[in-house]
């Protein structure tokens, strides 16, 4: 897991480049997600920063759950 690279008020945050690495996508994609209010971020000195909790919430919202759970007996 990639650790947050910025501390603001003793709280860890990711810059956009590091957030893109965590999400395994491009910087432009992270900017699009932010523009569509898909992920919460804060601005500090005009630069956006994303908290690890915001990334976790975004991943949780976008995770598709399986509708049917197979038990071990059904697969044999």
Biopython code that builds the backbone (N, CA, C, O; Angstrom):
import numpy as np
from Bio.PDB.StructureBuilder import StructureBuilder

atoms = [
    (1, "UNK", "N", (0.840, -1.180, 0.000)),
    (1, "UNK", "CA", (0.000, 0.000, 0.000)),
    (1, "UNK", "C", (0.882, 1.239, 0.000)),
    (1, "UNK", "O", (1.874, 1.311, 0.725)),
    (2, "UNK", "N", (0.519, 2.185, -0.799)),
    (2, "UNK", "CA", (1.270, 3.434, -0.891)),
    (2, "UNK", "C", (0.832, 4.344, 0.249)),
    (2, "UNK", "O", (-0.362, 4.549, 0.465)),
    (3, "UNK", "N", (1.791, 4.881, 0.966)),
    (3, "UNK", "CA", (1.477, 5.732, 2.108)),
    (3, "UNK", "C", (1.237, 7.166, 1.646)),
    (3, "UNK", "O", (1.819, 7.612, 0.657)),
    (4, "UNK", "N", (0.366, 7.893, 2.376)),
    (4, "UNK", "CA", (0.143, 9.307, 2.049)),
    (4, "UNK", "C", (1.455, 10.083, 2.123)),
    (4, "UNK", "O", (2.297, 9.827, 2.984)),
    (5, "UNK", "N", (1.611, 11.019, 1.219)),
    (5, "UNK", "CA", (2.897, 11.713, 1.125)),
    (5, "UNK", "C", (2.877, 13.146, 1.631)),
    (5, "UNK", "O", (3.900, 13.827, 1.564)),
    (6, "UNK", "N", (1.733, 13.629, 2.142)),
    (6, "UNK", "CA", (1.643, 15.013, 2.619)),
    (6, "UNK", "C", (0.966, 15.018, 3.986)),
    (6, "UNK", "O", (-0.040, 14.339, 4.191)),
    (7, "UNK", "N", (1.522, 15.785, 4.915)),
    (7, "UNK", "CA", (0.885, 15.977, 6.211)),
    (7, "UNK", "C", (0.386, 17.419, 6.302)),
    (7, "UNK", "O", (1.161, 18.362, 6.145)),
    (8, "UNK", "N", (-0.908, 17.582, 6.556)),
    (8, "UNK", "CA", (-1.496, 18.901, 6.757)),
    (8, "UNK", "C", (-2.230, 18.849, 8.083)),
    (8, "UNK", "O", (-3.151, 18.050, 8.256)),
    (9, "UNK", "N", (-1.826, 19.699, 9.022)),
    (9, "UNK", "CA", (-2.382, 19.685, 10.378)),
    (9, "UNK", "C", (-2.281, 18.299, 11.008)),
    (9, "UNK", "O", (-3.212, 17.834, 11.665)),
    (10, "UNK", "N", (-1.152, 17.655, 10.801)),
    (10, "UNK", "CA", (-0.859, 16.317, 11.336)),
    (10, "UNK", "C", (-1.809, 15.241, 10.835)),
    (10, "UNK", "O", (-1.969, 14.212, 11.491)),
    (11, "UNK", "N", (-2.434, 15.452, 9.702)),
    (11, "UNK", "CA", (-3.295, 14.448, 9.077)),
    (11, "UNK", "C", (-2.706, 14.095, 7.716)),
    (11, "UNK", "O", (-2.268, 14.981, 6.983)),
    (12, "UNK", "N", (-2.693, 12.803, 7.371)),
    (12, "UNK", "CA", (-2.090, 12.393, 6.096)),
    (12, "UNK", "C", (-3.028, 12.636, 4.911)),
    (12, "UNK", "O", (-4.239, 12.446, 5.018)),
    (13, "UNK", "N", (-2.466, 13.049, 3.806)),
    (13, "UNK", "CA", (-3.204, 13.265, 2.560)),
    (13, "UNK", "C", (-2.350, 12.806, 1.388)),
    (13, "UNK", "O", (-1.124, 12.748, 1.475)),
    (14, "UNK", "N", (-3.025, 12.480, 0.293)),
    (14, "UNK", "CA", (-2.359, 12.163, -0.963)),
    (14, "UNK", "C", (-2.441, 13.376, -1.877)),
    (14, "UNK", "O", (-3.445, 14.087, -1.887)),
    (15, "UNK", "N", (-1.376, 13.611, -2.646)),
    (15, "UNK", "CA", (-1.514, 14.565, -3.740)),
    (15, "UNK", "C", (-2.138, 13.810, -4.913)),
    (15, "UNK", "O", (-2.330, 12.597, -4.826)),
    (16, "UNK", "N", (-2.450, 14.490, -5.986)),
    (16, "UNK", "CA", (-3.167, 13.847, -7.091)),
    (16, "UNK", "C", (-2.345, 12.730, -7.728)),
    (16, "UNK", "O", (-2.892, 11.680, -8.069)),
    (17, "UNK", "N", (-1.061, 12.939, -7.891)),
    (17, "UNK", "CA", (-0.216, 11.916, -8.509)),
    (17, "UNK", "C", (-0.168, 10.635, -7.693)),
    (17, "UNK", "O", (-0.244, 9.539, -8.250)),
    (18, "UNK", "N", (-0.043, 10.763, -6.391)),
    (18, "UNK", "CA", (-0.007, 9.584, -5.532)),
    (18, "UNK", "C", (-1.375, 8.917, -5.468)),
    (18, "UNK", "O", (-1.467, 7.690, -5.444)),
    (19, "UNK", "N", (-2.441, 9.718, -5.441)),
    (19, "UNK", "CA", (-3.799, 9.160, -5.455)),
    (19, "UNK", "C", (-4.030, 8.361, -6.738)),
    (19, "UNK", "O", (-4.690, 7.322, -6.716)),
    (20, "UNK", "N", (-3.492, 8.843, -7.843)),
    (20, "UNK", "CA", (-3.615, 8.119, -9.111)),
    (20, "UNK", "C", (-2.899, 6.769, -9.031)),
    (20, "UNK", "O", (-3.391, 5.777, -9.569)),
    (21, "UNK", "N", (-1.759, 6.725, -8.373)),
    (21, "UNK", "CA", (-1.048, 5.455, -8.197)),
    (21, "UNK", "C", (-1.847, 4.508, -7.319)),
    (21, "UNK", "O", (-1.923, 3.313, -7.604)),
    (22, "UNK", "N", (-2.443, 5.029, -6.255)),
    (22, "UNK", "CA", (-3.237, 4.193, -5.348)),
    (22, "UNK", "C", (-4.437, 3.607, -6.091)),
    (22, "UNK", "O", (-4.764, 2.432, -5.919)),
    (23, "UNK", "N", (-5.094, 4.426, -6.918)),
    (23, "UNK", "CA", (-6.272, 3.980, -7.660)),
    (23, "UNK", "C", (-5.902, 3.254, -8.956)),
    (23, "UNK", "O", (-6.779, 2.763, -9.667)),
    (24, "UNK", "N", (-4.618, 3.190, -9.255)),
    (24, "UNK", "CA", (-4.126, 2.527, -10.465)),
    (24, "UNK", "C", (-4.764, 3.123, -11.727)),
    (24, "UNK", "O", (-5.274, 2.402, -12.585)),
    (25, "UNK", "N", (-4.720, 4.432, -11.813)),
    (25, "UNK", "CA", (-5.281, 5.151, -12.946)),
    (25, "UNK", "C", (-4.404, 6.360, -13.246)),
    (25, "UNK", "O", (-3.361, 6.543, -12.618)),
    (26, "UNK", "N", (-4.816, 7.174, -14.189)),
    (26, "UNK", "CA", (-4.020, 8.344, -14.558)),
    (26, "UNK", "C", (-4.408, 9.555, -13.713)),
    (26, "UNK", "O", (-5.458, 9.578, -13.071)),
    (27, "UNK", "N", (-3.543, 10.548, -13.730)),
    (27, "UNK", "CA", (-3.811, 11.795, -13.019)),
    (27, "UNK", "C", (-5.052, 12.460, -13.603)),
    (27, "UNK", "O", (-5.876, 12.998, -12.863)),
    (28, "UNK", "N", (-5.187, 12.424, -14.910)),
    (28, "UNK", "CA", (-6.353, 13.027, -15.564)),
    (28, "UNK", "C", (-7.650, 12.352, -15.117)),
    (28, "UNK", "O", (-8.664, 13.026, -14.933)),
    (29, "UNK", "N", (-7.628, 11.043, -14.944)),
    (29, "UNK", "CA", (-8.823, 10.338, -14.470)),
    (29, "UNK", "C", (-9.191, 10.764, -13.052)),
    (29, "UNK", "O", (-10.370, 10.928, -12.739)),
    (30, "UNK", "N", (-8.200, 10.941, -12.206)),
    (30, "UNK", "CA", (-8.470, 11.415, -10.838)),
    (30, "UNK", "C", (-9.058, 12.822, -10.886)),
    (30, "UNK", "O", (-9.973, 13.136, -10.124)),
    (31, "UNK", "N", (-8.544, 13.667, -11.769)),
    (31, "UNK", "CA", (-9.093, 15.017, -11.905)),
    (31, "UNK", "C", (-10.547, 14.966, -12.377)),
    (31, "UNK", "O", (-11.375, 15.748, -11.910)),
    (32, "UNK", "N", (-10.861, 14.057, -13.293)),
    (32, "UNK", "CA", (-12.254, 13.897, -13.755)),
    (32, "UNK", "C", (-13.161, 13.444, -12.626)),
    (32, "UNK", "O", (-14.270, 13.957, -12.474)),
    (33, "UNK", "N", (-12.699, 12.488, -11.834)),
    (33, "UNK", "CA", (-13.480, 11.996, -10.695)),
    (33, "UNK", "C", (-13.738, 13.135, -9.714)),
    (33, "UNK", "O", (-14.845, 13.276, -9.195)),
    (34, "UNK", "N", (-12.723, 13.938, -9.464)),
    (34, "UNK", "CA", (-12.878, 15.076, -8.556)),
    (34, "UNK", "C", (-13.859, 16.093, -9.123)),
    (34, "UNK", "O", (-14.669, 16.647, -8.380)),
    (35, "UNK", "N", (-13.800, 16.344, -10.419)),
    (35, "UNK", "CA", (-14.690, 17.323, -11.048)),
    (35, "UNK", "C", (-16.141, 16.879, -10.994)),
    (35, "UNK", "O", (-17.046, 17.710, -10.920)),
    (36, "UNK", "N", (-16.365, 15.578, -11.030)),
    (36, "UNK", "CA", (-17.739, 15.043, -10.970)),
    (36, "UNK", "C", (-18.191, 14.804, -9.539)),
    (36, "UNK", "O", (-19.222, 14.171, -9.314)),
    (37, "UNK", "N", (-17.433, 15.302, -8.570)),
    (37, "UNK", "CA", (-17.718, 15.126, -7.149)),
    (37, "UNK", "C", (-17.786, 13.655, -6.759)),
    (37, "UNK", "O", (-18.541, 13.279, -5.863)),
    (38, "UNK", "N", (-16.998, 12.830, -7.430)),
    (38, "UNK", "CA", (-16.962, 11.411, -7.128)),
    (38, "UNK", "C", (-16.097, 11.086, -5.928)),
    (38, "UNK", "O", (-16.257, 10.040, -5.300)),
    (39, "UNK", "N", (-15.183, 11.981, -5.614)),
    (39, "UNK", "CA", (-14.289, 11.771, -4.482)),
    (39, "UNK", "C", (-14.095, 13.103, -3.769)),
    (39, "UNK", "O", (-13.935, 14.145, -4.404)),
    (40, "UNK", "N", (-14.112, 13.051, -2.461)),
    (40, "UNK", "CA", (-13.948, 14.277, -1.682)),
    (40, "UNK", "C", (-12.475, 14.658, -1.615)),
    (40, "UNK", "O", (-11.601, 13.796, -1.521)),
    (41, "UNK", "N", (-12.220, 15.936, -1.664)),
    (41, "UNK", "CA", (-10.853, 16.427, -1.564)),
    (41, "UNK", "C", (-10.869, 17.790, -0.897)),
    (41, "UNK", "O", (-11.922, 18.410, -0.752)),
    (42, "UNK", "N", (-9.710, 18.243, -0.497)),
    (42, "UNK", "CA", (-9.593, 19.582, 0.083)),
    (42, "UNK", "C", (-8.499, 20.337, -0.656)),
    (42, "UNK", "O", (-7.574, 19.747, -1.214)),
    (43, "UNK", "N", (-8.628, 21.626, -0.645)),
    (43, "UNK", "CA", (-7.611, 22.466, -1.284)),
    (43, "UNK", "C", (-6.765, 23.117, -0.197)),
    (43, "UNK", "O", (-7.274, 23.642, 0.794)),
    (44, "UNK", "N", (-5.470, 23.063, -0.417)),
    (44, "UNK", "CA", (-4.523, 23.708, 0.487)),
    (44, "UNK", "C", (-3.509, 24.424, -0.394)),
    (44, "UNK", "O", (-2.807, 23.790, -1.182)),
    (45, "UNK", "N", (-3.434, 25.732, -0.263)),
    (45, "UNK", "CA", (-2.571, 26.547, -1.125)),
    (45, "UNK", "C", (-2.871, 26.298, -2.597)),
    (45, "UNK", "O", (-1.962, 26.158, -3.414)),
    (46, "UNK", "N", (-4.144, 26.244, -2.917)),
    (46, "UNK", "CA", (-4.664, 26.064, -4.287)),
    (46, "UNK", "C", (-4.412, 24.688, -4.885)),
    (46, "UNK", "O", (-4.744, 24.457, -6.047)),
    (47, "UNK", "N", (-3.839, 23.780, -4.127)),
    (47, "UNK", "CA", (-3.580, 22.426, -4.626)),
    (47, "UNK", "C", (-4.544, 21.455, -3.970)),
    (47, "UNK", "O", (-4.771, 21.542, -2.763)),
    (48, "UNK", "N", (-5.113, 20.540, -4.726)),
    (48, "UNK", "CA", (-6.044, 19.570, -4.132)),
    (48, "UNK", "C", (-5.297, 18.406, -3.469)),
    (48, "UNK", "O", (-4.285, 17.924, -3.977)),
    (49, "UNK", "N", (-5.817, 17.979, -2.341)),
    (49, "UNK", "CA", (-5.285, 16.835, -1.614)),
    (49, "UNK", "C", (-6.450, 15.923, -1.239)),
    (49, "UNK", "O", (-7.551, 16.388, -0.947)),
    (50, "UNK", "N", (-6.187, 14.620, -1.251)),
    (50, "UNK", "CA", (-7.229, 13.633, -1.004)),
    (50, "UNK", "C", (-6.838, 12.809, 0.216)),
    (50, "UNK", "O", (-5.709, 12.328, 0.316)),
    (51, "UNK", "N", (-7.778, 12.651, 1.140)),
    (51, "UNK", "CA", (-7.503, 11.864, 2.337)),
    (51, "UNK", "C", (-7.618, 10.374, 2.024)),
    (51, "UNK", "O", (-8.349, 9.990, 1.111)),
    (52, "UNK", "N", (-6.911, 9.539, 2.763)),
    (52, "UNK", "CA", (-7.032, 8.090, 2.557)),
    (52, "UNK", "C", (-8.461, 7.596, 2.776)),
    (52, "UNK", "O", (-8.903, 6.663, 2.106)),
    (53, "UNK", "N", (-9.182, 8.215, 3.707)),
    (53, "UNK", "CA", (-10.567, 7.824, 3.962)),
    (53, "UNK", "C", (-11.442, 8.094, 2.737)),
    (53, "UNK", "O", (-12.329, 7.300, 2.424)),
    (54, "UNK", "N", (-11.203, 9.198, 2.049)),
    (54, "UNK", "CA", (-11.976, 9.523, 0.849)),
    (54, "UNK", "C", (-11.733, 8.495, -0.253)),
    (54, "UNK", "O", (-12.658, 8.107, -0.966)),
    (55, "UNK", "N", (-10.502, 8.066, -0.385)),
    (55, "UNK", "CA", (-10.186, 7.048, -1.390)),
    (55, "UNK", "C", (-10.857, 5.729, -1.027)),
    (55, "UNK", "O", (-11.406, 5.051, -1.896)),
    (56, "UNK", "N", (-10.816, 5.364, 0.251)),
    (56, "UNK", "CA", (-11.472, 4.126, 0.687)),
    (56, "UNK", "C", (-12.976, 4.180, 0.441)),
    (56, "UNK", "O", (-13.565, 3.197, -0.006)),
    (57, "UNK", "N", (-13.601, 5.322, 0.729)),
    (57, "UNK", "CA", (-15.038, 5.478, 0.486)),
    (57, "UNK", "C", (-15.361, 5.373, -1.001)),
    (57, "UNK", "O", (-16.351, 4.748, -1.381)),
    (58, "UNK", "N", (-14.534, 5.980, -1.836)),
    (58, "UNK", "CA", (-14.745, 5.921, -3.283)),
    (58, "UNK", "C", (-14.651, 4.482, -3.784)),
    (58, "UNK", "O", (-15.488, 4.039, -4.569)),
    (59, "UNK", "N", (-13.632, 3.756, -3.330)),
    (59, "UNK", "CA", (-13.466, 2.363, -3.751)),
    (59, "UNK", "C", (-14.650, 1.525, -3.282)),
    (59, "UNK", "O", (-15.148, 0.680, -4.026)),
    (60, "UNK", "N", (-15.099, 1.754, -2.057)),
    (60, "UNK", "CA", (-16.238, 1.001, -1.527)),
    (60, "UNK", "C", (-17.499, 1.259, -2.343)),
    (60, "UNK", "O", (-18.255, 0.329, -2.626)),
    (61, "UNK", "N", (-17.734, 2.518, -2.723)),
    (61, "UNK", "CA", (-18.918, 2.865, -3.527)),
    (61, "UNK", "C", (-18.867, 2.234, -4.908)),
    (61, "UNK", "O", (-19.904, 1.849, -5.449)),
    (62, "UNK", "N", (-17.691, 2.122, -5.479)),
    (62, "UNK", "CA", (-17.546, 1.607, -6.838)),
    (62, "UNK", "C", (-17.384, 0.092, -6.911)),
    (62, "UNK", "O", (-17.360, -0.474, -8.004)),
    (63, "UNK", "N", (-17.273, -0.564, -5.771)),
    (63, "UNK", "CA", (-17.120, -2.013, -5.758)),
    (63, "UNK", "C", (-18.463, -2.671, -6.048)),
    (63, "UNK", "O", (-19.469, -2.357, -5.411)),
    (64, "UNK", "N", (-18.470, -3.573, -7.001)),
    (64, "UNK", "CA", (-19.688, -4.296, -7.374)),
    (64, "UNK", "C", (-19.697, -5.615, -6.616)),
    (64, "UNK", "O", (-18.764, -6.410, -6.717)),
    (65, "UNK", "N", (-20.741, -5.830, -5.872)),
    (65, "UNK", "CA", (-20.873, -7.054, -5.078)),
    (65, "UNK", "C", (-21.496, -8.170, -5.919)),
    (65, "UNK", "O", (-22.324, -7.906, -6.791)),
    (66, "UNK", "N", (-21.102, -9.392, -5.661)),
    (66, "UNK", "CA", (-21.664, -10.542, -6.348)),
    (66, "UNK", "C", (-23.108, -10.747, -5.892)),
    (66, "UNK", "O", (-23.420, -10.604, -4.710)),
    (67, "UNK", "N", (-23.984, -11.084, -6.840)),
    (67, "UNK", "CA", (-25.387, -11.297, -6.501)),
    (67, "UNK", "C", (-25.625, -12.700, -5.973)),
    (67, "UNK", "O", (-26.507, -12.903, -5.138)),
    (68, "UNK", "N", (-24.860, -13.665, -6.443)),
    (68, "UNK", "CA", (-25.038, -15.054, -6.035)),
    (68, "UNK", "C", (-23.728, -15.546, -5.421)),
    (68, "UNK", "O", (-22.658, -15.419, -6.016)),
    (69, "UNK", "N", (-23.836, -16.098, -4.242)),
    (69, "UNK", "CA", (-22.669, -16.682, -3.601)),
    (69, "UNK", "C", (-22.746, -18.192, -3.774)),
    (69, "UNK", "O", (-23.750, -18.809, -3.417)),
    (70, "UNK", "N", (-21.715, -18.776, -4.307)),
    (70, "UNK", "CA", (-21.671, -20.217, -4.514)),
    (70, "UNK", "C", (-21.037, -20.872, -3.294)),
    (70, "UNK", "O", (-20.010, -20.417, -2.790)),
    (71, "UNK", "N", (-21.661, -21.940, -2.832)),
    (71, "UNK", "CA", (-21.021, -22.671, -1.751)),
    (71, "UNK", "C", (-20.138, -23.766, -2.345)),
    (71, "UNK", "O", (-20.213, -24.046, -3.542)),
    (72, "UNK", "N", (-19.322, -24.370, -1.531)),
    (72, "UNK", "CA", (-18.339, -25.340, -2.019)),
    (72, "UNK", "C", (-19.009, -26.581, -2.594)),
    (72, "UNK", "O", (-18.487, -27.181, -3.534)),
    (73, "UNK", "N", (-20.155, -26.975, -2.048)),
    (73, "UNK", "CA", (-20.836, -28.167, -2.526)),
    (73, "UNK", "C", (-21.399, -27.976, -3.937)),
    (73, "UNK", "O", (-21.454, -28.935, -4.707)),
    (74, "UNK", "N", (-21.809, -26.783, -4.283)),
    (74, "UNK", "CA", (-22.392, -26.521, -5.594)),
    (74, "UNK", "C", (-21.330, -26.552, -6.700)),
    (74, "UNK", "O", (-21.670, -26.775, -7.862)),
    (75, "UNK", "N", (-20.075, -26.338, -6.368)),
    (75, "UNK", "CA", (-19.025, -26.302, -7.386)),
    (75, "UNK", "C", (-18.463, -27.694, -7.671)),
    (75, "UNK", "O", (-17.698, -27.850, -8.622)),
    (76, "UNK", "N", (-18.810, -28.695, -6.892)),
    (76, "UNK", "CA", (-18.267, -30.046, -7.106)),
    (76, "UNK", "C", (-19.066, -30.830, -8.085)),
    (76, "UNK", "O", (-18.736, -31.981, -8.370)),
]
sb = StructureBuilder()
sb.init_structure("model")
sb.init_model(0)
sb.init_chain("A")
sb.init_seg("    ")
for serial, (resi, resn, name, xyz) in enumerate(atoms, 1):
    if name == "N":
        sb.init_residue(resn, " ", resi, " ")
    sb.init_atom(name, np.array(xyz, "f"), 0.0, 1.0, " ", f" {name:<3s}", serial, name[0])
structure = sb.get_structure()
